[in-house]
């Protein structure tokens, strides 16, 4: 699964529930809806990001990146 953040345009904030339903219908597993920000987080199967960009009101779909620092005892800090 690929973790994503979906940004919704200001014009669709009042209809955010409808956008969430459409994202779910296209295969997104929704984890969190940040109403005031117009951001929806969750995950989708690999290779299906493009299906989310076609949802009415979606401005962008961004893959969430992760990183990990080396442990404190490692030689490189």
C-alpha positions as CSV (number, residue, x, y, z in Angstrom):
1,X,0.0,0.0,0.0
2,X,1.1,3.6,-0.7
3,X,0.3,6.2,2.0
4,X,-1.1,9.4,0.5
5,X,-2.3,12.9,1.3
6,X,-5.2,14.3,-0.8
7,X,-5.8,18.0,-0.9
8,X,-9.3,19.3,-1.7
9,X,-10.0,22.7,-3.2
10,X,-11.7,25.4,-1.1
11,X,-14.9,25.2,-3.3
12,X,-15.5,21.6,-2.2
13,X,-14.8,21.9,1.5
14,X,-18.6,22.1,2.2
15,X,-19.0,18.8,0.3
16,X,-16.0,17.1,1.8
17,X,-18.0,14.0,2.8
18,X,-18.9,13.4,-0.9
19,X,-15.2,13.7,-1.9
20,X,-14.3,11.2,0.8
21,X,-17.0,8.7,-0.4
22,X,-15.7,9.1,-4.0
23,X,-12.1,8.4,-2.9
24,X,-13.2,5.3,-1.0
25,X,-15.1,4.1,-4.1
26,X,-11.9,4.4,-6.1
27,X,-10.0,2.2,-3.6
28,X,-8.6,4.6,-1.0
29,X,-8.6,3.5,2.6
30,X,-9.2,6.7,4.4
31,X,-7.4,7.1,7.8
32,X,-8.1,10.7,8.7
33,X,-10.1,13.7,7.4
34,X,-8.8,17.1,8.4
35,X,-11.9,19.2,7.7
36,X,-10.5,22.6,8.4
37,X,-7.5,22.1,6.1
38,X,-9.2,20.2,3.3
39,X,-6.7,17.3,3.6
40,X,-7.6,13.6,3.6
41,X,-4.9,11.0,4.5
42,X,-4.9,7.3,3.9
43,X,-3.5,4.6,1.6
44,X,-4.1,3.1,-1.8
45,X,-2.9,0.0,-3.5
46,X,0.4,0.6,-5.4
47,X,-0.1,2.0,-8.9
48,X,-3.5,3.5,-8.3
49,X,-2.7,7.1,-7.4
50,X,-3.9,8.3,-10.8
51,X,-7.5,7.1,-10.1
52,X,-7.7,9.6,-7.2
53,X,-6.8,12.7,-9.3
54,X,-9.9,12.4,-11.3
55,X,-12.2,12.9,-8.3
56,X,-14.1,16.2,-8.5
57,X,-12.6,18.7,-6.0
58,X,-9.2,17.0,-5.7
59,X,-6.3,19.5,-6.2
60,X,-3.4,17.1,-5.6
61,X,-2.5,13.6,-4.5
62,X,0.9,13.4,-2.8
63,X,2.7,10.2,-1.8
64,X,3.8,10.4,1.8
65,X,7.5,9.9,2.2
66,X,9.2,8.5,5.3
67,X,12.7,8.6,6.7
68,X,14.6,7.1,9.6
69,X,17.6,8.5,11.3
70,X,20.4,6.1,12.3
71,X,20.5,5.0,15.9
72,X,22.5,7.2,18.3
73,X,25.3,4.7,18.6
74,X,25.9,4.5,14.9
75,X,29.2,6.0,13.5
76,X,27.3,8.3,11.1
77,X,25.1,10.9,12.6
